[in-house]
Amino acid sequence: MLAKRMTRPLAYLLTLAMLLGLLPGAAFAANDTTGGQGAYVDLSTQDDTTESGYATVEDHLITVQDGSGKDALWADKTMVPVKGEADTYDITLMTQTTKEIQEIITSPNTAVVLVFDVSGSMTSNYVDYTNDNGKTERITRLEAARRAGVTFLEDYVESAAESTNDVQRMLAVTAFAGKAADRLTWTDVANGAGKPGDQNSPMGVISNIKSGNTGSGTNIASGLEKAASLLEDSKVKDYTHKYVILLTDGAPNPTRSSVATETEASDLKDKT
């Protein structure tokens, strides 16, 4: 889900790598020296402006200067034949820079629908769950789904905090049994998701999700239909990163066949 953009010093490194790759191998062979000023280069900066610079080659050493004429980066490349192997060389590249190298993490806007199965089997059946303290508990499948949803939400919010650009983390929640019903309409959680005790917050909705007005049965197709409808909302329709997470314990019941579920899943695939 995360893309990375490089700052000016790393651009220096790439410029230098390009120059080293273009220069003939003989220029770097043992005891060979190529002197003088090399190719004129442009050092692109983060804000898409351009600075002029020069690369020079002197006794295996290449130096790249920034627009002020100061040395910005040095590299030493040597190529030594491998004994007993024709046309095979060991290449060593050493670099040094006086500039600060900073990593900038950018991330696209993202929309996620959590689809919870709240049918009877989710509350009447139990599973072993190991908590963060290493203790094993017996909890319902629905409680296990709630905890998985909470863990996802915490990571989802954190992914926005790690990005250096302004980013949206849109979340919607729906629940289904015999039919589906919205539990949370599109909400941006990039700046936080609230507390479990606040039942109107995204964290509160997930932590306290229950069957409510969803009837009986396991109508997975209905839950996926609701998710598909949410993804068509104007708030997120144009997003390029859209996902649906289904939390369920079983197969669809006879009221909606598996074919209907597969159809809805295929439709979702086209929307995400």
Stockholm file with secondary structure:
# STOCKHOLM 1.0

chainA/1-272         MLAKRMTRPLAYLLTLAMLLGLLPGAAFAANDTTGGQGAYVDLSTQDDTTESGYATVEDHLITVQDGSGKDALWADKTMVPVKGEADTYDITLMTQTTKEIQEIITSPNTAVVLVFDVSGSMTSNYVDYTNDNGKTERITRLEAARRAGVTFLEDYVESAAESTNDVQRMLAVTAFAGKAADRLTWTDVANGAGKPGDQNSPMGVISNIKSGNTGSGTNIASGLEKAASLLEDSKVKDYTHKYVILLTDGAPNPTRSSVATETEASDLKDKT
#=GR chainA/1-272 SS CCEEEECHHHHHHHHHHHHHHHSCGGGGBTTCCCCSEEEEEEEECTTSCEEEEEEEEETTEEEEECTTSCEEEEEEEEEEECTTCTTCEEEEEEEEESSCCCEEEECCCEEEEEEEECSHHHHHCEEEEECTTSCEEEEEHHHHHHHHHHHHHHHHHHHHHHCSSCCCEEEEEEEESSSEEEEEEEEECTTCCCCTTCTTSHHHHHHTCCCSSCCSSCCHHHHHHHHHHHHTSTTTTTCSEEEEEEECSSCCCTTSCHHHHHHHHHHHHHHC
#=GC SS_cons         CCEEEECHHHHHHHHHHHHHHHSCGGGGBTTCCCCSEEEEEEEECTTSCEEEEEEEEETTEEEEECTTSCEEEEEEEEEEECTTCTTCEEEEEEEEESSCCCEEEECCCEEEEEEEECSHHHHHCEEEEECTTSCEEEEEHHHHHHHHHHHHHHHHHHHHHHCSSCCCEEEEEEEESSSEEEEEEEEECTTCCCCTTCTTSHHHHHHTCCCSSCCSSCCHHHHHHHHHHHHTSTTTTTCSEEEEEEECSSCCCTTSCHHHHHHHHHHHHHHC
//
